[in-house]
Amino acid sequence: MYFCSMNSIYREIKALLTEGGMPEGEARAVALMLLEKVAGLPTAKALIADGNDLLCRRQTLLELAARIAQGEPVQYVLGEADFCGLTMKVKPGVLIPRPETEELVNWIVETLHTKQSVVNCQLSTVNCQLLDIGTGSGCIAVALAKKLKEAEVEAWDVSDDALEIARENAKRNGVQVKTSKVDVLDINANSNSQLSTVNFQLSTLTSHLSPLTSYNIIVSNPPYICEEEKAEMERNVLEHEPRLALFVPDDDPLLFYRRIAELGLSLLKEKGLLFFEINRRFGEEVVKMLQGKGYREVELRQDMFGNDRMVKAIKPA
């Protein structure tokens, strides 16, 4: 009779991962993560806990480890990812949340809580309305709703699958986020347009949304990777994460930034803020584009790795 221990399963999982080319340290961390998430035991107990009941879980754990060894992202295999201290459901229809995006969320929260905030809800999130464009898993919108409990948070995406996942993440994290199906590239709006003329394509769940809604903050982490950058990307990203959320044409890398900036001129309230996560290659270009559209006090900020990654701008008066 096969005796199954947590320690023996750990060794089998780690061997599968290292044989697949994963570095030893990363394989160790992933093996412990699988044991914690799937077997339901804290990692502190993972190497000392024995139990014959683990035998029935062994095959599942090894199958999951094999998928990871073949290049499938750990987060998709587990069906969840950590973000801003929250657990988000993820699957191949949405991007996996990144640490750099957590920095963007923290910058927004920091801005709302500073005395020098130009937002009309300084020192308080009461009546503050935020819009996340291209929400994907909803990680930005849900994290902001969790951190800014009195703010009204809304999320747009063109993908039905993404919106469904965003709604699930709002529910599992106990927050309210309005979701709307909107293709920002199809909206006919400019700096002189009336909000009532914007052609919203709304999901039935949010048909109550007023077309006159305006926002204190618009944030977006849109597609920003050029097709020519594929050669530099990791295989697990290229083969598993959604192209719709990743790529823009080589000849128009600012496609979404420019469009959202134009919408911001109509949808943002006076002194409203626009926040972007950006391609590190185009920091100065995004800054110049926003300045050219009249946005004030445009600020470019680097991420934890020293890359140009975030931009903040104030709507022109």
PyMOL commands that set and color helices and strands:
alter all, ss='L'
color gray80, all
select helices_A, chain A and resi 6-19+24-39+43-45+52-69+74-78+99-112+139-147+160-172+195-197+204-206+227-232+235-240+243-245+255-267+280-292
alter helices_A, ss='H'
color red, helices_A
select strands_A, chain A and resi 80-83+86-89+129-133+152-157+178-181+215-220+225-226+247-248+268-277+296-302+308-314
alter strands_A, ss='S'
color yellow, strands_A
deselect
rebuild
show_as cartoon
